[in-house]
Amino acid sequence: LLRLREIAESHGVSFTSVAGLPEREAMGRRAVGARIEFQASDHRVAALLSSLERGPAFLFIRRAQLSAAGSEELGEDAVTASVEVYGVTGWPRS
């Protein structure tokens, strides 16, 4: 969860909700997951989602649900996002 929060903060986003998900197996490794929810401009949401899968940590988006938020505070391009993210533990470093 720390890595998820760091990525969000780097894009100026705060999570409105975080919940753990059941463990899964991925590539013979244990994967731990979280469902994160947040609101942000469409540009910030796109940047955050892109950062999740291209960063140095092995994070994978399993499911994402996006909807228009139309927030006065965030502008008419605001998006509400609910995303399931999994990270692989015990990955060998090369």
C-alpha positions, -999 to 999 in steps of 0.1 A, spaced: 0 0 0 29 23 6 39 22 -30 4 29 -42 2 59 -19 36 72 -31 24 70 -67 -9 87 -59 9 115 -40 33 120 -69 3 128 -91 -14 150 -65 -42 124 -58 -55 112 -25 -74 80 -21 -110 82 -8 -110 45 0 -86 16 2 -95 -20 8 -75 -52 8 -83 -79 -18 -79 -117 -15 -44 -130 -25 -40 -145 -60 -13 -164 -77 6 -148 -106 34 -163 -125 40 -188 -97 42 -160 -71 19 -147 -45 1 -115 -55 -15 -92 -29 -41 -67 -39 -60 -36 -30 -90 -18 -43 -84 19 -44 -109 47 -51 -103 83 -58 -114 114 -78 -92 135 -100 -91 152 -133 -91 129 -163 -54 138 -170 -43 129 -134 -63 96 -134 -47 86 -167 -12 95 -155 -17 76 -122 -30 45 -139 -1 46 -164 24 49 -135 10 19 -117 21 -6 -144 52 11 -157 70 18 -124 98 -2 -108 74 -22 -86 55 -52 -101 20 -37 -99 -8 -48 -123 -43 -34 -128 -68 -62 -127 -100 -41 -130 -107 -4 -134 -141 13 -134 -141 50 -143 -171 74 -144 -176 111 -148 -177 129 -115 -185 165 -126 -170 179 -94 -171 217 -90 -139 215 -70 -121 193 -96 -137 207 -128 -160 192 -153 -133 168 -165 -133 151 -131 -134 113 -130 -143 89 -102 -120 58 -103 -123 24 -86 -92 2 -94 -81 -32 -83 -43 -34 -82 -22 -64 -75 15 -66 -67 37 -96 -70 57 -104 -38 91 -121 -37 101 -112 -72 138 -119 -79 159 -88 -85 182 -89 -115 
